[in-house]
Amino acid sequence: MTPRLGIDLGGTKIEGILLEANEIVDVFRTPTPKDDYPATINAIIDVISELESRNTIDQSLPVGIGTPGAISHRTGLMKNCNSTCLNGQNLLADLVQQSGRSVRIANDADCFALSEASDGAGKNGRSVFGVILGTGVGGGLCYEGKLLEGANAICGEWGHNPIALNALTSMSNEILLPGRPCYCGRNDCVEAWLSGPAFEARYLERSQQHRSASDITSRLQTDQLAADLMEQYCHLLALALSNVINIFDPDIIVLGGGMSNIPQLYDRVPEILPAYVFSDQINTAIRQAHHGDSSGVRGAAWLWPEAN
C-alpha cells in the first residue's frame, strides 16, 4: 500500500506523520512560528523534508494538510483562521510551489472528523459529526465516509454559531449574561463559551484564581464552583449540539480536543439533550475520539486516496 503524508498546522505546533496501512510509522513535530506567515511555510516544508529524509518516500507522494481555517471559494485564499497570519494568504499555492508536491488542504476539524469516521470512534456510522473542544471549537461533517465541504467551505463550522443563552432555563444556579466576545468579532459564539480558555476564564471570573481546565475538572468532587461550572458546561454543550442533531441528525458525534477528556460529558450531556432536541427519543451516540490527539493529522493524511 502507498504511504500517506499528513500535516497538522496547529496554533502551537506543526505535526507531520507518515501513515502506512492505517498505522503511524513516523512522527515529527516542530513549534509553529507565531504570527509569521513566511516562517510558517518554511516550518511546514521542514517537517515534510524531515519525514522524507528519515524514510524512503517517493518525492512525488502528495501531502494532506489540516489548517485552522478554510480556502475561500471566492478568492482561493485562506479565511476563518484563528491563526490570523494565515488569513488572506494563498497557502495552497505557496505550499505546492515550495514543496514540489501535490497538496490538499482542509480545515483541521474536518480532518479530525474524517479520521474518526474512517477508522475511529465513528467508523460504523453512516453520518458522523466530529467536534473539537480545545483551544478553539470546530466541527466537521462526514456522510458515508466522505467529508461534506459545503457551498461556502464552512460545512460543520459549528464553533461560530451563536449560542442562545436564554434557552438555558433549566440552569437555576446562575443566569449567564450575553456579550462574551469571540476572536471572530462576534459575541456569544459556541467557541466563546465552550473552548478550554473560555472554561478557564469562567472559573477565573468567579474565583479570582487562574487554573487550567484540567486542574478545574480534577477538583469536581472537592470544589463546588468547579462542579457548578461543569454542570453549566454540559448544558451549554447539549444546547449547542442539539442544533446539529435537529438539522443533520447524525448517527454518531465524536468529541476531541482537551475538553473531550472530561468523563462527565459522556454521561451528563446525553441526559440533558432531550430538553433541547426535537424528538421523542435520541439515538445519536456521543463518543470520545478513538485516535486522541493524533486524529487531526491522521485525517490530513486521509485527504488523499490510498493506492494499492
ZIJOQUI-V169002 format. One record per pair of residues at least 24 apart in sequence whose C-alpha atoms are under 10 Angstrom apart, sorted by the first residue. I is the first residue (numbers start at 0). J is the second residue. Records with the same first field share a line. If there is no record, write none. Layout:
I->J  J
This chain:
0->305  306  307
1->56  57  60  304  305  306  307
2->56  57  60  61  300  305  306  307
3->56  60  61  62  63  297  299  300  301  302  303  304  305  306
4->47  50  51  56  60  61  62  63  64  102  296  297  299  300  301  302  303
5->47  61  62  63  64  65  102  103  110  295  296  297  298  299  300  301  302  303
6->43  46  47  62  63  64  65  66  104  107  295  296  297  298  299  300
7->43  63  64  65  66  67  105  106  107  110  293  294  295  296  297  298  299  300
8->39  42  43  64  65  66  67  82  106  107  295  296  299
9->65  66  67  81  82  107  295  296
10->34  66  67  80  81  82  134  135
11->82
12->42
13->39  42  43  46  65  66  296
14->43  46  47  64  65  293  295  296
15->43  45  46  47  49  50  62  63  64  293  296  297  299  300
16->46  47  50  62  293  296  297  299  300
17->47  50  51  54  56  62  296  297  300
18->296  297  300  301
19->300  305
20->305  307
21->117  118  297  300  301  305
22->297
23->293  297
24->54
25->50  53  54
26->50
27->53
33->82  83  84
34->82  83  84  85
35->82  83  84  85
36->82  83  84  85  86  88  90
37->84  85  93
39->84  85
40->85  90  93  94  97  98
41->94  97  98
43->94  97  98
44->94  97  98  99
45->98
47->98
48->98
58->98  99  100
59->98  99  100  101
60->99  100  101  102  303
61->95  98  99  100  101  102  103  300  302  303
62->94  95  98  100  101  102  103  104  299  300  301  302  303
63->101  102  103  104  105  110  296  297  298  299  300  301  302  303
64->91  94  102  103  104  105  106  107  110  295  296  297  298  299  300  301  302
65->103  104  105  106  107  108  109  110  111  295  296  297  298  299  300  302
66->90  104  105  106  107  108  109  110  295  296  299
67->105  106  107  108  109  135  137
68->104  105  106  107  108  109  137  152  153  156
69->104  105  106  107  109  148  151  152  153
70->104  105  106  151  152  153
71->151  152  153
72->150  151  152
73->151
78->152  153
79->106  153  156  159  183
80->106  182  183
81->134  135  182  183
83->182  183
101->303
102->302  303
103->299  300  302  303
104->299  302
105->146  148  152  298  299  302
106->137  138  139  148  152  153  154  155  156  295  299
107->131  137  138  139  294  295  296  298  299
108->132  136  137  138  139  140  155  156  255  256  294  295  298  299
109->137  138  139  140  141  146  147  148  153  154  155  156  295  298  299  302
110->138  139  140  146  294  295  296  297  298  299  300  301  302
111->137  138  139  140  253  254  255  256  288  290  291  292  293  294  295  296  297  298  299
112->138  139  140  141  144  145  146  155  252  253  254  255  288  294  295  298
113->139  140  141  142  144  145  146  147  294  295  297  298  299  300  301  302
114->141  144  288  289  290  293  294  295  296  297  298  299  300  301  302
115->141  144  252  253  254  255  287  288  289  290  291  294  295  297  298
116->140  141  142  143  144  145  146  251  252  253  288  298
117->141  143  144  145  297  298  301
118->144  289  290  294  298
119->253  287  288  289  290  291  294
120->251  252  253  254  285  286  287  288  289  290
121->250  251  252  253  284  285  286  287  288  289
122->251  289
123->250  251
124->249  250  251  252  283  284
125->249  250  251
126->247  248  249  250  251  252  283
127->247  248  249  250  251  252  253  283  284
128->155  240  243  244  247  248  249  250  251  252  253  254  285
129->155  249  251  252  253  254  255  285  286  287  288
130->155  156  157  158  240  252  253  254  255  256  259  287  288
131->157  158  190  194  253  254  255  256  257  258  259  288  295
132->158  190  193  194  195  236  254  255  256  257  258  259  260
133->190  193  194  195  196  197  212  255  256  257  258  259
134->190  193  194  195  196  197  256  257  258
135->182  189  190  191  193  194  195  196  197  256  257
136->188  189  190  191  192  193  194  195  255  256  258
137->189  190  194  255  256
138->252  253  254  255
139->253
140->243  247  249  252
141->249
142->249  250
145->302
146->302
155->243  247
157->188  189  190  239  240  242  243
158->188  189  190  191  192  193  194  239
159->183  185  186  187  188  189  190  191
160->185  186  187  188  189  190  239  242
161->185  186  187  188  189  190  191  192  239
162->186  187  188  189  190  191  192  235  236  238  239  242
163->187  188  189  235  238  239
164->235  238
166->235  238  274  275
167->231  234  235  238  274  275
168->234  274
169->234  271  274
170->227  230  231  234  235
171->231
172->227  228  230  231
173->227  228  231
175->231
188->239
189->235  236  238  239  240
192->231  232  235  236
193->232  233  235  236  239  258
194->232  256  257  258
195->256  257  258  259
198->225  228  229  231  232  258
199->228
201->225  228
202->227  228
212->257  258  261
213->257  258  260  261
216->258  260  261  262  263
217->261
229->261  263  264  267
230->263  264  267  268
232->264  268
233->263  264  265  266  267  268  269  270  271  272
234->264  267  268  270  271  272  274  275
235->268  271
236->264  268  271  272
237->264  267  268  269  270  271  272  273  274  275  276
238->268  271  272  273  274  275  276
239->272  275
240->268  272  275  276
241->271  272  273  274  275  276  277
242->275  276  277
243->276
244->272  275  276  277  278  281  283
245->275  276  277  278
246->276  277
248->276  281  282  283
249->282  283  284
250->281  282  283  284  285
251->282  283  284  285  286
252->283  284  285  286  287  288
253->284  285  286  287  288  289
254->285  286  287  288  289  291
255->286  287  288  289  290  291  292  294  295
256->287  288  291  292  294  295
257->291  292
259->286  287  288  291
260->287  288  291
261->287
262->287
